[in-house]
Amino acid sequence: MQVHRLLAAALAGAAVLPAAAHAQGPPPPTAVNGATVEAVAQGVPIPTAFAFGAGKVFVGAGGSEDGSKPGGIFTAAGGTAATKLPDSPNFVAGLVYRKGVLYVSGDQKLLAYSGWDGSKFANVKTVFKGPKRFPGFGGLAFGHDGRLYAGVSISNFKYDSRKSPQPYAQSVVSMKPNGKDLRVVARGLREPWQMTFVKGIPQPFVSVLGQDNLKKGPPDYIIRARSGQNYGFPDCNWTKPKACRPFARPFLFLPAHSSPMGIAAIKRTIYVALFGRQEVDRFSVGGGKPKAFLTGYAAPVVALGIHGGRVYTGDLTGAIYSVQP
């Protein structure tokens, strides 16, 4: 599912939730292990990503494409309304915090915020500005090699079933923290979105969204993005496995329209937010099928992050939750 389109449509859907749910907060999801799911904050307009640093929970928000409900960077705490930071972009796709710097992706730029004073950042600079027609970065993650990794998606739905001519589109890339030395890691991916690293594994695990416009939807999947891989899109979308023989095979297949969004790891267990199924599943990098961990969300779940051994999620009601796995 094309992410910008998904988020815009989802915002309209979220607006039909009962007024009481908006005023009092929706009921939290349920953890299969029986752990208490805690409300961290409310009122984030389509949470997309998390970052943790300076003693804060930072939440990226996509907002609406028409700008009627702009996104941005929020801090979440106390179960109350999230606080939007000044100088936020109106669309945030990815966040990551490292060595006192909050890296933010959205639209055609990669921004670096620094000088946190407890309530705001003193400085912001552009560390990467894409070339003409660059579709923008999705999720962000730092690799074990110190490089910053990102997904590059598509910014136009006409490329739902086509190879995009936009620079770096439909690939996973890496770069130095200053935005220089950008390299393509893996390509041929309809829409790579968020990513995470697992200790001891040098390659990122990336959530990839499949096509929307087919009667029989192709699977969504998770990849382990190895350098030089080609996953074959659009020639290969795994509806006809024979066409995919020359290309790299995904690490894990998911049902069509599961729409894997946020992804993060605790040790060798990966958690993934499944927008289309309104739940969070988890699986081991050692093998085995994904199993549900959080179910019963009031709306589709988008953002997922992990900090201090807790799983953080955000859904389309604008609610942020955390739970001990």
Sequence and secondary structure as in RCSB ss.txt:
>XXXX:A:sequence
MQVHRLLAAALAGAAVLPAAAHAQGPPPPTAVNGATVEAVAQGVPIPTAFAFGAGKVFVGAGGSEDGSKPGGIFT
AAGGTAATKLPDSPNFVAGLVYRKGVLYVSGDQKLLAYSGWDGSKFANVKTVFKGPKRFPGFGGLAFGHDGRLYA
GVSISNFKYDSRKSPQPYAQSVVSMKPNGKDLRVVARGLREPWQMTFVKGIPQPFVSVLGQDNLKKGPPDYIIRA
RSGQNYGFPDCNWTKPKACRPFARPFLFLPAHSSPMGIAAIKRTIYVALFGRQEVDRFSVGGGKPKAFLTGYAAP
VVALGIHGGRVYTGDLTGAIYSVQP
>XXXX:A:secstr
  HHHHHHHHHHHHTTS HHHHHH     EETT    EEEEE  SSEEEEEEETTEEEEEEEE TTSSSEEEEEE
  TTEE EE TT  S   EEEEETTEEEEEETTEEEEEEEE SSSEEEEEEEEE  TT   EEEEEE TTS EEE
EE  S GGGSSS   STTTTEEEEE TTS S EEEEE  S EEEEE  TT  S EEEE   SS SS   EEEEE 
 TTEE  TTT  SSSGGGGTTS   SEEE TT  EEEEEEETTEEEEEEGGGTEEEEEETTEEEEEEEEE  SS 
EEEEEEETTEEEEEETTS EEEE  
